[in-house]
Amino acid sequence: MTGEKSRAPKFFRRLFVAMKTFVHFPGGLCYTTNNFLQGVVFGMGILLPLAAAFLLIVLLLRKHVPIGPCMLAGGLLLWFAKSGEVSALMVAMRETLSLPRTYDILLALYFVMCLEIELRMSGTLSGMVKALRRFFSGAKALLALMPAFLGLLPSLGGARFSAPIVDELSEGLSMTPEHKAAVNFWFRHIFEFSSPIIPGMIMACNIAGVPFSEFLRHLSWLTILAFSVGWFLLVRPLRPPAEPKAQEDGTQKKRETVDLVLALSPVVSTFLLVVFLDMNASLAMGAVTFLLFFVLRATSRYVGVRDTVVGALDLKMLSNVLCILYFIQILTVTGILPEIVAAFQASPLPVPAIIACVSFVIGVLTGMSQGHVAIVMPIVAAMGTGNLDLAGVAMAFGVAGQMLTPTHMCLVVTVDYFKANFFGTLKPILLGEILLLTIFSAYTWLTMGR
């Protein structure tokens, strides 16, 4: 046993040295005048350590190490293979702690958790679910519709708000924590292709030079397809038990209807503040959280201030998010993201395949639509400004990448809330993305250029 432990560090040290040599050796491995071999060699120079980092992340996740430290370990491995300079880590740390995005994400998540505690402890969340069940005949439809509706709110990590609603709606259904997490995560993101207020969509149109209305029409059918795929895989197999009609008096019904309005008002209010007043997500949610406390008191729904403020301090989740943001910044500072783009550009693949591969990989690494859009859409613009087909490929594969990665904040907070197994949650999501991308790719191949 001692021998195995002593051999393990030696193996990893040799692996690090090999990757470092592989990356820094002129030309990758060898000089060649053959363009094909040059492309493969250059691509392998960055893709080999990238694959090793992913393998390390997967192994650590299998050992039930928290997501944040897993991603940070993968980032440190890439840093070592790329440069190994301590100054790069310091710059990445300084930028992570100085970027407004960091605090916007952390504060938005904190205020979302405050909202959830206010609604849950006041009984508003439970009353909303009862009202919805009275208005809709089946819980299955609500399981899909509620996270989808709340997904219209452009908030990083906003799946934390829809998670307790899915949890309430799943009461009485035979659903594992992984199943609940997958439902919440999948349906929350079906509007990534058709919502006019998703930041990634706005950036994509501006950078690629495609008309916004045309781009929405070009991709909006994917929202219908994503809903259908999610329904087929996650909701259709459920067998809800027959529920006897409960007799409620008028006063109870009226209170539950007010609960419904109170529970949805933070979403609508935040939406209006973000869209029409151009307020950032954390500031909008902070204002709504503060006002909701007084509204709940005015309607005889009491919540303790200390219970809310302290209860929302989920240090484990917030530290995981900070580690992931640091991981992304390490990739940026060390220049790994541009190298990945250059590696695919040097390959002999067709242009649509290059766009698809780069978008998917960057989506996996950054976990947010703004990430893959900002890196890939300039390439689309350079290859043909206003090309709807290439822009659509970039968007579809980029979203697929961000749906399958622990760098995606919504996946992190969803798995954390339901205490679900990461890989168990990811299995149906992966199957869903394979179905969605297969249909999209076949349709694009048949219609491209028409």
N, C-alpha and C positions, 0 to 999 in steps of 0.2 A: 504493500500500500504506500509506504514511504517512497519507494522507487518510482511509483507512478506519479506521485506529487512532484518529485524533483525533476522528472522528465518533462512535465507539462510546461513549466516556465521556459525551458530550453526550446521546446517546440515553437511556442509563440514568439520567442525572441528571434528564432531563425525565420519564421514567417514574416515578421516585421521587417527584418533586414532584406529579405528577398523582395518584398513588395516595394520597399524604399528604393532598392537598386533598379527594380523593374520600371518604376516611375521616372527616376532621374537619369537612367542610362540614355545617351543620345539616340533619338529615334525610337525609343521604347526598348527594343531588344537588339536590333541590327539595322544596318543601312541597306536599303534596297531601292532600285529604280522602278520597281513594279508598284503602281499606284494602289492596286488592290491589297497587296501585302502591307504597304505602308499604312493604309487605312486600318487594317486589322490590328497591326502592331501598335499603332497609336491609340486605338480604342481600347485594346487590352491593358495599356499602361494605366488607365484610370479605372476601367471596369473590374479589374481583378481585385484591387483593394476595396472597391465598392461592394463587390460580392462577399468579400471576407467580413466587411462591417455588418452587412445584412445577416450573415450567418451567425456572427457573434450576438447580435440583437435577438435573433430567434432563439438561440441557445439559452440566453439569460432569461428571456420571457418564459421559456419552458421550465426554468428553475424557479419561477414565480417571483423573480426580481421585479420591483415596480417599474412601470414603463419609462419614467423619466431617467433614472440611472441607466437603464438599458440603452436608450437613445444616446445618452452622453458617452457611454462606453464605446458605442459605434463611431461617434464623432471623434473621440480621442484616437481611435485606431486609424481613422482616415487622416487626421492631423499628423500622426506619427509617420504614416506612409508618404504623405505629401511633402512635409517640410520638417516637422519635429522641432520647430522653433518656438520656444516658450513665449516669445513676444507676440506671436500670432494668437495664442490662447488669451493673452492679456488684452489684446485689441478686441477680440471677439467678446470677451467678458464686458469690457468697457462699453462697447456698442450695444450689447444686449441690455445693460442696465441704463443706458442713456436714450435708447430709442423710445419715443412716445408709444409705439405699438405695444411694447412690453406691458406698460402700465395700463393701457387701454384694455388689453386682454385680461390681465389679472383683476382689475377693478370691475370689469364687466361680469366676469365669472363670480366674483364676490357678491355683487349686487343681485345677480340672478339667484344665488343661493339664499340671499336675504328675502327676496320675493317669495321663493318657494316656502321658506319657513313661515313667513307671515300668512300666506294662504293656507298652509297645512295646519298650523296651530290655531288659526281662527275658525277652522271648519269650513272655510270657503271652498277649498279644493274638493272636499268630499261632497258638498252641496252642488257644486258645478257638475260633477260626474253624475249625480242622481238626476239633475235637470236634463243633462244631455241624453241619458238613457230613457228619460220620459219622452223626449222629442224624437229620438231615433229608435227604430225597432230593434236593432242588433248592436251588440258591443263590438263585433268584428269590424263593422264599418267605421266606428269611432276610433278603434285602435289605429287604423290607417289614416283617417282624416285629421285627427287632432295634431299629431306631430307634423303632418304635411302643412296644415294651416299655420302652425307656429313657426314652421321653417321659412315662411315668407318674411319673417323678421331677420334682417341681415346682422346677426350677432355672432361673433366668434365664441364657440362653446355654448351656444344657445340651446343645445340639446339637453342641457341640465334643467331647463325650465319645463320641457315637454316630458322628461323622464318620469317625474312623479305622477303626471296625468296618465301616462301609459301604465304605470304601476297600479293606479286605482282602477283603471278600466279593465285590467287583466284579472281582477279579483274574481275567483270562481272558474277561471280557465286554467287548464293544465299547461302552464308555460314555465319553462326553466328561466333562470336569470339571463342566460345567454340568448334565449328566444326573445325575451322582452327587450334586451339591449339591441338586438338586431332590428326589431320592428321600429324602435324609437330612432335608431341611427339611419336606417334606410329611408323611411318615409319623410324624415325631416329634410332630406336633400334632393327630393325629386324635382324641385323647382330650380335647381342649379342651371338648367338649360333654357328656362323660359321666363324667369322673373326679371323685370326691368330694373330692380333695385339691388340685385346681387352685384357687389363691387367687381367681381371677376368678369361678368358680362359687360359692364360699362367699360372697363379697361380694355377688354378684348376688341370691342368695336372701334375704340379710339386708336389703338395701336395698329390693328390690322387694316384699318381704313375701309371697313364694311359698314353699310347703313344699319343702324340699330334695329329698325323695324324688320328689315330683310333677314337679319341674323336671327332674330327671335322666331320669325316664321320658318326659317331653315332648320332650327333645332327644337322647336316647341313640341314636336311629336315625340321627342325623347322623354318628355315629362310623362306623357300618357303611357309610353312603353315602360318607363321605370315604375310607375304605379302598378301597372299590370303584372310586371315581373315580381314585384314585391308582394302583391296580393296572392299570386300563384304559389310562391315559395313560402311565405311567412304567415299569411292570414287564412287562406282557403283551407289548410289542413285542420284548423282549430274547430273543436266541437263544443260550443258553449252550452252549458246546462239549461234546461227549461226553467225559467224564473217565473214564479207566480206573481201576478199583478198585485203590488202592494197598494193598500188603500191609504191615501194621503188626504189630509184635510186641506182646505184652501190656504190656510196660514202657512203650512209647511211648504206647499207648492210655491207660494209667493216668495218665501225666504230662499228657496233653492234657485228660483229664477234670478233673484238679486245676487246670489252667490255666483251664478253664471256670468252676470254682467261684471261683477267685481273681479272675477278671475281673468276674464278676457281683456279688461280695461288696461292693465299694464302693457299687454302686447300691442294693443291699438295705439295707446299713448306713446310708447317708445317708437313705434313705426312712424307716427306723425312727426315726432321730434327729430328723428334721424333723417327722414325724407324731405320734409318741408322746411325745417329750421337748420338743416345741415349740422346737427349736433352729433358729436361722436357717441358711440354706443355706451361707453362707461358713464359719461356725464348724464345721458338721457336716462339710463337705468337707475342711476343714483337719485336723480330727481324724482322719478316715478316711485321708487322704493320709499323715499322719505314721505311723499304725499300720501301713499297708500296707507301708511301707518295711521294717519289721522282720519282717513276715510273709513277704515275698518272700525276705529273707535266710535266714529259718529254713527255707525250702523250697528252698534252693540256687538262688535266682534273684536274681542280684546286679545292683544298680543303683547308679551313682555319685550321691552326694548333690549334689555340685556340678553334675553334668550335668543333674539334675532341676531344681534351684533356679534355675540360670541359664538353662537351656533353655526354661523356662516363661515367661520374661520377654519376651513378644512385645509390645514397646513400640508398634509400629504398630497392632495390634489394640486394645490398651488405650486408646491415645489416640483412636482412632476411637469407642470406646464412650463415653469422657468427653465428646467433642464432641457426641454424640447426646444424652447426658443434659443437657448445657448447652442444647442446642436446645429440649428439652422444657421446661426451666425458664424459658427466655425466653418461650415461649408462655404459661406459667402467670403469670409476673410481669406481662406486658403486658396480660393479660386477654383474649387472643385466643380462647382456648377457650370461655369463656362467651359471647363475641360470636357465635361460630359457632352455638352452641345457640340463642341468641336470634334469629339470622337465619332459621334453619329454622322456629322456632316462629312467626315472623311471616309465614311463607309460606302460601299457600292449599292446600298439599298435605294429603291425608288423614293422620290421626294415625299409622297404621302406616308410611306412607312417610316421615314426618318422623323417626320413631324410627330407621328403617333408614338414612336419609341421615346423620343426626347420628352414629349409632354407627359407620358406615363411615368417615366423615371423621375422627372422634376416634381410631378405631383406627389409621388411617394415620398420624396425627400423633404418637401416643404409642407405638405399637408394642407395647403390653402390655395384657393383659386387664383388669388393675386400673385402667388409665387410662380406657378407654371405659366400664367398668362404673361407676366412681365418678362420672363426669360424666353419663351417660345414665340409669342406673337410678333416680335420684331423680325424673327426669321421668316415667318409667314409673310409679313409685309415686304421683306426684301425679295422673296421669291415671286411675289405677285400681289400687289396692293389690291384689296377689294375681292380677293379670291374667297368666296363663301365656302367652297368645298374644303380647302386647306384649313381655314379658320375653324370650321365645324369639326374636322378631325382633331385639331389641337385641343379644342374645348372638351370634346367627348372623352378622349383618352387622358387628358389632364385630370378631369373630374374622377375618372375611374381610378387613377393613381392615388388621388387624395382620399378616396373611399377605402383604401386598402392599407392604410399606414398608421402606425401609432403616433405620427407627428400631427395627425388631425385632432384638434382640440375636442371636437364633438364626440369622437370615438373614445378619447381618454376619459372625459367626464361621464359618458354613458356607462362604460365598463365599470368605472369607479362607483357610480350611484347604485347599480344593480348588483355590485360585487360579483360580476360575471367573469368567466374565464375568457381571456383575450382571444385565443385561437378558436374557442367554441363559438364566440360571437362572430368571428370573421368568416367562418365556413360558409354560411348562407349568403353573406355579403359578396364573397368571392364568386360563388356560383351565379348570383344575380348579375354581377358585372360581366362575367363571361357570356351569359345569355344576351345582355344588353349590347355589348361590344360586337358580338358576332352578328347580330341583326343589323346594327348600325353599319358595320364594315361591309356587309353584303349589299345593303341599300346604297351606300356611298359608291361602292365599286360599280354598281349597275347604272347609277345616275350621274356620276362625276363628269363634269364638262357639258352637261345638257342644260 
